[in-house]
């Protein structure tokens, strides 16, 4: 690594999930949470503003879901990696997100 921390935007509609992840990730000296979003629309806006290296995103969010947010984020900035963190293990979700350019898919359980 080049000595610079990996910047992360957390996108999940549950504040306790965002806060818990932020606490865990910020404990690693190579990672830095630079923002949080409560819905997909906010995630897209914050990616444009903050230009994080990685977005850790839920699928089921209000206003704009994680699938459409991923589509828009990858159009805005192909270099931003999107990793999905979801309770949904539906094969369609997984294949759709990878076809949109998601880098990873993790189940919350």
N, CA, C and O atoms as CSV, one atom per row, in Angstrom:
chain,resi,resn,atom,element,x,y,z
A,1,UNK,N,N,0.834,-1.180,0.000
A,1,UNK,CA,C,0.000,0.000,0.000
A,1,UNK,C,C,0.876,1.240,0.000
A,1,UNK,O,O,2.035,1.181,0.410
A,2,UNK,N,N,0.337,2.357,-0.454
A,2,UNK,CA,C,1.125,3.575,-0.605
A,2,UNK,C,C,1.166,4.447,0.652
A,2,UNK,O,O,1.625,5.587,0.581
A,3,UNK,N,N,0.703,3.946,1.798
A,3,UNK,CA,C,0.745,4.720,3.027
A,3,UNK,C,C,-0.492,5.564,3.261
A,3,UNK,O,O,-0.656,6.129,4.342
A,4,UNK,N,N,-1.363,5.661,2.276
A,4,UNK,CA,C,-2.587,6.439,2.407
A,4,UNK,C,C,-3.715,5.499,2.824
A,4,UNK,O,O,-3.842,4.398,2.287
A,5,UNK,N,N,-4.519,5.928,3.766
A,5,UNK,CA,C,-5.643,5.103,4.212
A,5,UNK,C,C,-6.681,4.975,3.102
A,5,UNK,O,O,-6.876,5.902,2.316
A,6,UNK,N,N,-7.337,3.835,3.043
A,6,UNK,CA,C,-8.441,3.610,2.117
A,6,UNK,C,C,-9.659,4.343,2.657
A,6,UNK,O,O,-10.061,4.118,3.799
A,7,UNK,N,N,-10.245,5.209,1.859
A,7,UNK,CA,C,-11.392,5.989,2.313
A,7,UNK,C,C,-12.689,5.244,1.998
A,7,UNK,O,O,-12.845,4.652,0.930
A,8,UNK,N,N,-13.617,5.290,2.962
A,8,UNK,CA,C,-14.845,4.502,2.879
A,8,UNK,C,C,-16.064,5.374,3.163
A,8,UNK,O,O,-16.070,6.192,4.082
A,9,UNK,N,N,-17.097,5.172,2.341
A,9,UNK,CA,C,-18.415,5.755,2.582
A,9,UNK,C,C,-19.339,4.614,2.982
A,9,UNK,O,O,-19.413,3.608,2.277
A,10,UNK,N,N,-20.043,4.752,4.098
A,10,UNK,CA,C,-20.983,3.741,4.562
A,10,UNK,C,C,-22.393,4.157,4.179
A,10,UNK,O,O,-22.813,5.273,4.485
A,11,UNK,N,N,-23.132,3.272,3.510
A,11,UNK,CA,C,-24.501,3.571,3.094
A,11,UNK,C,C,-25.434,2.480,3.604
A,11,UNK,O,O,-25.432,1.358,3.098
A,12,UNK,N,N,-26.228,2.822,4.610
A,12,UNK,CA,C,-27.186,1.890,5.195
A,12,UNK,C,C,-28.250,2.728,5.883
A,12,UNK,O,O,-27.936,3.750,6.493
A,13,UNK,N,N,-29.499,2.310,5.793
A,13,UNK,CA,C,-30.572,3.099,6.399
A,13,UNK,C,C,-30.691,2.911,7.908
A,13,UNK,O,O,-31.478,3.604,8.553
A,14,UNK,N,N,-29.938,2.001,8.469
A,14,UNK,CA,C,-29.952,1.797,9.925
A,14,UNK,C,C,-28.725,2.463,10.556
A,14,UNK,O,O,-27.588,2.062,10.307
A,15,UNK,N,N,-28.978,3.478,11.369
A,15,UNK,CA,C,-27.869,4.242,11.949
A,15,UNK,C,C,-26.978,3.385,12.841
A,15,UNK,O,O,-25.767,3.602,12.887
A,16,UNK,N,N,-27.551,2.422,13.545
A,16,UNK,CA,C,-26.741,1.585,14.424
A,16,UNK,C,C,-25.751,0.730,13.615
A,16,UNK,O,O,-24.639,0.469,14.074
A,17,UNK,N,N,-26.153,0.299,12.426
A,17,UNK,CA,C,-25.265,-0.463,11.546
A,17,UNK,C,C,-24.128,0.440,11.070
A,17,UNK,O,O,-22.961,0.051,11.117
A,18,UNK,N,N,-24.474,1.651,10.608
A,18,UNK,CA,C,-23.440,2.594,10.145
A,18,UNK,C,C,-22.463,2.921,11.266
A,18,UNK,O,O,-21.249,2.906,11.062
A,19,UNK,N,N,-22.986,3.214,12.438
A,19,UNK,CA,C,-22.123,3.592,13.562
A,19,UNK,C,C,-21.226,2.431,13.994
A,19,UNK,O,O,-20.048,2.630,14.292
A,20,UNK,N,N,-21.786,1.223,14.027
A,20,UNK,CA,C,-20.996,0.056,14.411
A,20,UNK,C,C,-19.892,-0.238,13.404
A,20,UNK,O,O,-18.754,-0.518,13.782
A,21,UNK,N,N,-20.233,-0.174,12.124
A,21,UNK,CA,C,-19.225,-0.397,11.087
A,21,UNK,C,C,-18.143,0.678,11.133
A,21,UNK,O,O,-16.956,0.382,10.998
A,22,UNK,N,N,-18.558,1.917,11.323
A,22,UNK,CA,C,-17.584,3.019,11.390
A,22,UNK,C,C,-16.602,2.780,12.531
A,22,UNK,O,O,-15.397,2.975,12.368
A,23,UNK,N,N,-17.103,2.366,13.665
A,23,UNK,CA,C,-16.241,2.105,14.823
A,23,UNK,C,C,-15.254,0.969,14.528
A,23,UNK,O,O,-14.068,1.072,14.840
A,24,UNK,N,N,-15.749,-0.099,13.931
A,24,UNK,CA,C,-14.876,-1.229,13.586
A,24,UNK,C,C,-13.826,-0.848,12.548
A,24,UNK,O,O,-12.646,-1.156,12.711
A,25,UNK,N,N,-14.253,-0.182,11.492
A,25,UNK,CA,C,-13.343,0.143,10.393
A,25,UNK,C,C,-12.324,1.217,10.767
A,25,UNK,O,O,-11.163,1.140,10.364
A,26,UNK,N,N,-12.753,2.211,11.532
A,26,UNK,CA,C,-11.826,3.268,11.932
A,26,UNK,C,C,-10.755,2.769,12.892
A,26,UNK,O,O,-9.742,3.439,13.091
A,27,UNK,N,N,-10.967,1.601,13.488
A,27,UNK,CA,C,-9.966,1.015,14.370
A,27,UNK,C,C,-8.762,0.459,13.616
A,27,UNK,O,O,-7.735,0.144,14.217
A,28,UNK,N,N,-8.896,0.343,12.302
A,28,UNK,CA,C,-7.811,-0.156,11.458
A,28,UNK,C,C,-7.087,1.055,10.876
A,28,UNK,O,O,-7.716,1.886,10.221
A,29,UNK,N,N,-5.822,1.169,11.092
A,29,UNK,CA,C,-5.053,2.326,10.632
A,29,UNK,C,C,-4.998,2.492,9.123
A,29,UNK,O,O,-4.614,3.555,8.636
A,30,UNK,N,N,-5.377,1.457,8.369
A,30,UNK,CA,C,-5.352,1.534,6.908
A,30,UNK,C,C,-6.696,1.946,6.313
A,30,UNK,O,O,-6.817,2.101,5.098
A,31,UNK,N,N,-7.713,2.125,7.176
A,31,UNK,CA,C,-9.059,2.452,6.719
A,31,UNK,C,C,-9.548,3.730,7.378
A,31,UNK,O,O,-9.243,3.996,8.541
A,32,UNK,N,N,-10.318,4.529,6.618
A,32,UNK,CA,C,-10.852,5.775,7.167
A,32,UNK,C,C,-12.265,6.006,6.633
A,32,UNK,O,O,-12.456,6.213,5.434
A,33,UNK,N,N,-13.249,5.969,7.528
A,33,UNK,CA,C,-14.627,6.253,7.136
A,33,UNK,C,C,-14.759,7.767,7.004
A,33,UNK,O,O,-14.600,8.505,7.977
A,34,UNK,N,N,-15.053,8.218,5.780
A,34,UNK,CA,C,-15.130,9.663,5.522
A,34,UNK,C,C,-16.550,10.183,5.381
A,34,UNK,O,O,-16.762,11.386,5.230
A,35,UNK,N,N,-17.529,9.275,5.430
A,35,UNK,CA,C,-18.909,9.732,5.324
A,35,UNK,C,C,-19.895,8.598,5.500
A,35,UNK,O,O,-19.550,7.418,5.434
A,36,UNK,N,N,-21.147,9.003,5.730
A,36,UNK,CA,C,-22.238,8.055,5.890
A,36,UNK,C,C,-23.435,8.550,5.100
A,36,UNK,O,O,-23.632,9.754,4.936
A,37,UNK,N,N,-24.238,7.600,4.608
A,37,UNK,CA,C,-25.454,7.927,3.876
A,37,UNK,C,C,-26.589,7.061,4.395
A,37,UNK,O,O,-26.403,5.880,4.686
A,38,UNK,N,N,-27.777,7.668,4.508
A,38,UNK,CA,C,-28.959,6.969,5.022
A,38,UNK,C,C,-29.804,6.328,3.933
A,38,UNK,O,O,-30.693,5.527,4.221
A,39,UNK,N,N,-29.527,6.679,2.687
A,39,UNK,CA,C,-30.298,6.126,1.569
A,39,UNK,C,C,-29.437,6.179,0.308
A,39,UNK,O,O,-28.361,6.779,0.305
A,40,UNK,N,N,-29.915,5.554,-0.749
A,40,UNK,CA,C,-29.141,5.484,-1.976
A,40,UNK,C,C,-28.895,6.829,-2.627
A,40,UNK,O,O,-27.811,7.077,-3.156
A,41,UNK,N,N,-29.887,7.694,-2.593
A,41,UNK,CA,C,-29.737,9.021,-3.196
A,41,UNK,C,C,-28.629,9.801,-2.495
A,41,UNK,O,O,-27.797,10.440,-3.140
A,42,UNK,N,N,-28.631,9.737,-1.176
A,42,UNK,CA,C,-27.590,10.407,-0.396
A,42,UNK,C,C,-26.218,9.785,-0.672
A,42,UNK,O,O,-25.213,10.495,-0.710
A,43,UNK,N,N,-26.171,8.474,-0.862
A,43,UNK,CA,C,-24.907,7.801,-1.162
A,43,UNK,C,C,-24.328,8.311,-2.476
A,43,UNK,O,O,-23.134,8.601,-2.552
A,44,UNK,N,N,-25.155,8.424,-3.507
A,44,UNK,CA,C,-24.692,8.922,-4.808
A,44,UNK,C,C,-24.156,10.341,-4.669
A,44,UNK,O,O,-23.092,10.666,-5.197
A,45,UNK,N,N,-24.888,11.170,-3.968
A,45,UNK,CA,C,-24.466,12.557,-3.759
A,45,UNK,C,C,-23.142,12.636,-3.009
A,45,UNK,O,O,-22.266,13.424,-3.366
A,46,UNK,N,N,-22.998,11.819,-1.967
A,46,UNK,CA,C,-21.763,11.853,-1.178
A,46,UNK,C,C,-20.569,11.274,-1.934
A,46,UNK,O,O,-19.436,11.697,-1.707
A,47,UNK,N,N,-20.802,10.322,-2.819
A,47,UNK,CA,C,-19.709,9.814,-3.648
A,47,UNK,C,C,-19.201,10.932,-4.549
A,47,UNK,O,O,-17.994,11.099,-4.725
A,48,UNK,N,N,-20.121,11.687,-5.112
A,48,UNK,CA,C,-19.737,12.799,-5.978
A,48,UNK,C,C,-18.948,13.850,-5.200
A,48,UNK,O,O,-17.976,14.408,-5.710
A,49,UNK,N,N,-19.367,14.116,-3.969
A,49,UNK,CA,C,-18.719,15.126,-3.135
A,49,UNK,C,C,-17.398,14.650,-2.534
A,49,UNK,O,O,-16.398,15.364,-2.604
A,50,UNK,N,N,-17.381,13.449,-1.943
A,50,UNK,CA,C,-16.244,12.981,-1.154
A,50,UNK,C,C,-15.244,12.118,-1.928
A,50,UNK,O,O,-14.084,12.008,-1.532
A,51,UNK,N,N,-15.687,11.512,-3.024
A,51,UNK,CA,C,-14.848,10.637,-3.855
A,51,UNK,C,C,-14.122,9.554,-3.033
A,51,UNK,O,O,-12.893,9.481,-3.042
A,52,UNK,N,N,-14.895,8.719,-2.328
A,52,UNK,CA,C,-14.274,7.653,-1.530
A,52,UNK,C,C,-13.674,6.575,-2.422
A,52,UNK,O,O,-14.055,6.428,-3.583
A,53,UNK,N,N,-12.739,5.830,-1.868
A,53,UNK,CA,C,-12.180,4.679,-2.571
A,53,UNK,C,C,-13.203,3.543,-2.638
A,53,UNK,O,O,-13.299,2.835,-3.641
A,54,UNK,N,N,-13.967,3.382,-1.547
A,54,UNK,CA,C,-14.902,2.263,-1.406
A,54,UNK,C,C,-16.225,2.765,-0.833
A,54,UNK,O,O,-16.251,3.622,0.050
A,55,UNK,N,N,-17.323,2.212,-1.357
A,55,UNK,CA,C,-18.645,2.403,-0.751
A,55,UNK,C,C,-19.081,1.042,-0.242
A,55,UNK,O,O,-19.110,0.069,-0.996
A,56,UNK,N,N,-19.420,0.975,1.035
A,56,UNK,CA,C,-19.961,-0.231,1.637
A,56,UNK,C,C,-21.461,0.018,1.751
A,56,UNK,O,O,-21.893,0.839,2.560
A,57,UNK,N,N,-22.269,-0.696,0.934
A,57,UNK,CA,C,-23.668,-0.326,0.743
A,57,UNK,C,C,-24.650,-1.462,0.968
A,57,UNK,O,O,-24.418,-2.605,0.573
A,58,UNK,N,N,-25.750,-1.113,1.613
A,58,UNK,CA,C,-26.888,-2.002,1.776
A,58,UNK,C,C,-27.712,-1.961,0.488
A,58,UNK,O,O,-27.626,-0.996,-0.271
A,59,UNK,N,N,-28.503,-2.994,0.240
A,59,UNK,CA,C,-29.390,-2.999,-0.932
A,59,UNK,C,C,-30.716,-2.320,-0.613
A,59,UNK,O,O,-31.161,-1.439,-1.348
A,60,UNK,N,N,-31.344,-2.731,0.482
A,60,UNK,CA,C,-32.701,-2.284,0.805
A,60,UNK,C,C,-32.660,-0.969,1.581
A,60,UNK,O,O,-32.629,-0.951,2.811
A,61,UNK,N,N,-32.662,0.135,0.824
A,61,UNK,CA,C,-32.662,1.461,1.435
A,61,UNK,C,C,-33.800,2.279,0.833
A,61,UNK,O,O,-34.223,2.025,-0.294
A,62,UNK,N,N,-34.297,3.262,1.585
A,62,UNK,CA,C,-35.365,4.105,1.055
A,62,UNK,C,C,-34.849,5.094,-0.001
A,62,UNK,O,O,-33.644,5.284,-0.166
A,63,UNK,N,N,-35.776,5.697,-0.689
A,63,UNK,CA,C,-35.573,6.734,-1.705
A,63,UNK,C,C,-34.912,6.173,-2.960
A,63,UNK,O,O,-35.454,6.317,-4.056
A,64,UNK,N,N,-33.760,5.542,-2.820
A,64,UNK,CA,C,-33.067,4.925,-3.950
A,64,UNK,C,C,-32.387,3.675,-3.411
A,64,UNK,O,O,-31.570,3.766,-2.495
A,65,UNK,N,N,-32.711,2.510,-3.964
A,65,UNK,CA,C,-32.131,1.279,-3.421
A,65,UNK,C,C,-30.663,1.134,-3.804
A,65,UNK,O,O,-30.148,1.875,-4.642
A,66,UNK,N,N,-30.004,0.174,-3.180
A,66,UNK,CA,C,-28.574,-0.034,-3.399
A,66,UNK,C,C,-28.212,-0.451,-4.810
A,66,UNK,O,O,-27.106,-0.175,-5.274
A,67,UNK,N,N,-29.138,-1.118,-5.504
A,67,UNK,CA,C,-28.860,-1.529,-6.880
A,67,UNK,C,C,-28.780,-0.310,-7.788
A,67,UNK,O,O,-27.817,-0.150,-8.538
A,68,UNK,N,N,-29.792,0.547,-7.719
A,68,UNK,CA,C,-29.782,1.746,-8.558
A,68,UNK,C,C,-28.677,2.708,-8.124
A,68,UNK,O,O,-28.065,3.367,-8.964
A,69,UNK,N,N,-28.421,2.792,-6.830
A,69,UNK,CA,C,-27.330,3.647,-6.360
A,69,UNK,C,C,-25.987,3.157,-6.903
A,69,UNK,O,O,-25.144,3.966,-7.292
A,70,UNK,N,N,-25.785,1.840,-6.929
A,70,UNK,CA,C,-24.553,1.283,-7.488
A,70,UNK,C,C,-24.416,1.654,-8.959
A,70,UNK,O,O,-23.339,2.048,-9.407
A,71,UNK,N,N,-25.507,1.529,-9.707
A,71,UNK,CA,C,-25.507,1.881,-11.126
A,71,UNK,C,C,-25.058,3.343,-11.310
A,71,UNK,O,O,-24.213,3.642,-12.155
A,72,UNK,N,N,-25.632,4.232,-10.516
A,72,UNK,CA,C,-25.309,5.658,-10.639
A,72,UNK,C,C,-23.887,5.965,-10.174
A,72,UNK,O,O,-23.196,6.779,-10.786
A,73,UNK,N,N,-23.454,5.327,-9.112
A,73,UNK,CA,C,-22.094,5.551,-8.590
A,73,UNK,C,C,-21.051,5.102,-9.602
A,73,UNK,O,O,-20.065,5.804,-9.824
A,74,UNK,N,N,-21.252,3.956,-10.209
A,74,UNK,CA,C,-20.284,3.463,-11.186
A,74,UNK,C,C,-20.246,4.336,-12.440
A,74,UNK,O,O,-19.214,4.409,-13.107
A,75,UNK,N,N,-21.361,5.000,-12.770
A,75,UNK,CA,C,-21.362,5.955,-13.883
A,75,UNK,C,C,-20.607,7.225,-13.510
A,75,UNK,O,O,-19.909,7.809,-14.338
A,76,UNK,N,N,-20.753,7.645,-12.254
A,76,UNK,CA,C,-20.074,8.851,-11.769
A,76,UNK,C,C,-18.568,8.667,-11.684
A,76,UNK,O,O,-17.795,9.524,-12.112
A,77,UNK,N,N,-18.166,7.534,-11.124
A,77,UNK,CA,C,-16.750,7.313,-10.859
A,77,UNK,C,C,-16.438,5.822,-10.948
A,77,UNK,O,O,-16.675,5.081,-9.994
A,78,UNK,N,N,-15.921,5.389,-12.063
A,78,UNK,CA,C,-15.601,3.969,-12.268
A,78,UNK,C,C,-14.565,3.463,-11.273
A,78,UNK,O,O,-14.498,2.262,-11.011
A,79,UNK,N,N,-13.758,4.358,-10.717
A,79,UNK,CA,C,-12.700,3.945,-9.792
A,79,UNK,C,C,-13.202,3.651,-8.385
A,79,UNK,O,O,-12.520,2.965,-7.623
A,80,UNK,N,N,-14.370,4.152,-8.026
A,80,UNK,CA,C,-14.918,3.873,-6.701
A,80,UNK,C,C,-15.399,2.433,-6.668
A,80,UNK,O,O,-16.209,2.022,-7.499
A,81,UNK,N,N,-14.905,1.677,-5.719
A,81,UNK,CA,C,-15.308,0.279,-5.547
A,81,UNK,C,C,-16.576,0.244,-4.703
A,81,UNK,O,O,-16.669,0.930,-3.684
A,82,UNK,N,N,-17.543,-0.547,-5.123
A,82,UNK,CA,C,-18.780,-0.712,-4.359
A,82,UNK,C,C,-18.834,-2.144,-3.855
A,82,UNK,O,O,-18.786,-3.094,-4.635
A,83,UNK,N,N,-18.935,-2.282,-2.544
A,83,UNK,CA,C,-19.109,-3.586,-1.924
A,83,UNK,C,C,-20.465,-3.578,-1.236
A,83,UNK,O,O,-20.779,-2.676,-0.459
A,84,UNK,N,N,-21.250,-4.583,-1.529
A,84,UNK,CA,C,-22.595,-4.680,-0.965
A,84,UNK,C,C,-22.534,-5.461,0.339
A,84,UNK,O,O,-21.890,-6.506,0.428
A,85,UNK,N,N,-23.213,-4.937,1.341
A,85,UNK,CA,C,-23.371,-5.611,2.631
A,85,UNK,C,C,-24.872,-5.722,2.848
A,85,UNK,O,O,-25.534,-4.720,3.117
A,86,UNK,N,N,-25.418,-6.935,2.734
A,86,UNK,CA,C,-26.871,-7.088,2.715
A,86,UNK,C,C,-27.320,-8.343,3.436
A,86,UNK,O,O,-26.542,-9.275,3.638
A,87,UNK,N,N,-28.594,-8.353,3.823
A,87,UNK,CA,C,-29.197,-9.550,4.384
A,87,UNK,C,C,-29.808,-10.403,3.282
A,87,UNK,O,O,-30.233,-11.530,3.538
A,88,UNK,N,N,-29.857,-9.881,2.053
A,88,UNK,CA,C,-30.471,-10.582,0.924
A,88,UNK,C,C,-29.448,-11.459,0.205
A,88,UNK,O,O,-28.387,-10.990,-0.206
A,89,UNK,N,N,-29.786,-12.741,0.060
A,89,UNK,CA,C,-28.884,-13.657,-0.637
A,89,UNK,C,C,-29.452,-14.088,-1.988
A,89,UNK,O,O,-29.020,-15.094,-2.551
A,90,UNK,N,N,-30.401,-13.345,-2.498
A,90,UNK,CA,C,-31.046,-13.633,-3.778
A,90,UNK,C,C,-30.018,-13.608,-4.912
A,90,UNK,O,O,-29.284,-12.633,-5.075
A,91,UNK,N,N,-29.976,-14.688,-5.687
A,91,UNK,CA,C,-29.009,-14.786,-6.789
A,91,UNK,C,C,-29.158,-13.662,-7.803
A,91,UNK,O,O,-28.167,-13.191,-8.361
A,92,UNK,N,N,-30.406,-13.227,-8.047
A,92,UNK,CA,C,-30.623,-12.144,-9.009
A,92,UNK,C,C,-29.936,-10.864,-8.533
A,92,UNK,O,O,-29.257,-10.196,-9.312
A,93,UNK,N,N,-30.113,-10.520,-7.249
A,93,UNK,CA,C,-29.456,-9.320,-6.702
A,93,UNK,C,C,-27.948,-9.401,-6.920
A,93,UNK,O,O,-27.319,-8.453,-7.390
A,94,UNK,N,N,-27.391,-10.540,-6.574
A,94,UNK,CA,C,-25.936,-10.706,-6.655
A,94,UNK,C,C,-25.446,-10.562,-8.088
A,94,UNK,O,O,-24.505,-9.812,-8.346
A,95,UNK,N,N,-26.071,-11.269,-9.024
A,95,UNK,CA,C,-25.615,-11.187,-10.418
A,95,UNK,C,C,-25.845,-9.800,-11.003
A,95,UNK,O,O,-25.008,-9.303,-11.757
A,96,UNK,N,N,-26.958,-9.171,-10.670
A,96,UNK,CA,C,-27.234,-7.812,-11.165
A,96,UNK,C,C,-26.183,-6.825,-10.665
A,96,UNK,O,O,-25.681,-6.009,-11.438
A,97,UNK,N,N,-25.857,-6.894,-9.405
A,97,UNK,CA,C,-24.875,-5.968,-8.840
A,97,UNK,C,C,-23.488,-6.176,-9.427
A,97,UNK,O,O,-22.779,-5.206,-9.697
A,98,UNK,N,N,-23.094,-7.421,-9.625
A,98,UNK,CA,C,-21.792,-7.664,-10.249
A,98,UNK,C,C,-21.787,-7.188,-11.696
A,98,UNK,O,O,-20.767,-6.699,-12.182
A,99,UNK,N,N,-22.917,-7.325,-12.393
A,99,UNK,CA,C,-22.972,-6.839,-13.774
A,99,UNK,C,C,-22.885,-5.312,-13.830
A,99,UNK,O,O,-22.469,-4.752,-14.845
A,100,UNK,N,N,-23.271,-4.645,-12.756
A,100,UNK,CA,C,-23.188,-3.183,-12.690
A,100,UNK,C,C,-21.803,-2.697,-12.262
A,100,UNK,O,O,-21.515,-1.501,-12.323
A,101,UNK,N,N,-20.951,-3.621,-11.832
A,101,UNK,CA,C,-19.596,-3.242,-11.453
A,101,UNK,C,C,-19.290,-3.324,-9.978
A,101,UNK,O,O,-18.231,-2.870,-9.544
A,102,UNK,N,N,-20.200,-3.901,-9.185
A,102,UNK,CA,C,-19.900,-4.083,-7.758
A,102,UNK,C,C,-18.672,-4.973,-7.619
A,102,UNK,O,O,-18.476,-5.904,-8.401
A,103,UNK,N,N,-17.855,-4.684,-6.627
A,103,UNK,CA,C,-16.609,-5.432,-6.409
A,103,UNK,C,C,-16.767,-6.603,-5.459
A,103,UNK,O,O,-15.955,-7.528,-5.465
A,104,UNK,N,N,-17.811,-6.566,-4.640
A,104,UNK,CA,C,-17.994,-7.637,-3.669
A,104,UNK,C,C,-19.402,-7.655,-3.125
A,104,UNK,O,O,-20.145,-6.682,-3.255
A,105,UNK,N,N,-19.765,-8.767,-2.516
A,105,UNK,CA,C,-21.110,-8.948,-1.958
A,105,UNK,C,C,-20.962,-9.751,-0.678
A,105,UNK,O,O,-20.564,-10.915,-0.711
A,106,UNK,N,N,-21.280,-9.131,0.444
A,106,UNK,CA,C,-21.163,-9.789,1.752
A,106,UNK,C,C,-22.536,-9.870,2.415
A,106,UNK,O,O,-23.317,-8.920,2.370
A,107,UNK,N,N,-22.816,-11.012,3.027
A,107,UNK,CA,C,-24.061,-11.148,3.765
A,107,UNK,C,C,-23.876,-10.661,5.201
A,107,UNK,O,O,-22.841,-10.913,5.819
A,108,UNK,N,N,-24.874,-9.971,5.724
A,108,UNK,CA,C,-24.787,-9.437,7.078
A,108,UNK,C,C,-24.735,-10.535,8.126
A,108,UNK,O,O,-24.219,-10.318,9.222
A,109,UNK,N,N,-25.262,-11.711,7.807
A,109,UNK,CA,C,-25.242,-12.775,8.808
A,109,UNK,C,C,-23.898,-13.478,8.824
A,109,UNK,O,O,-23.696,-14.406,9.607
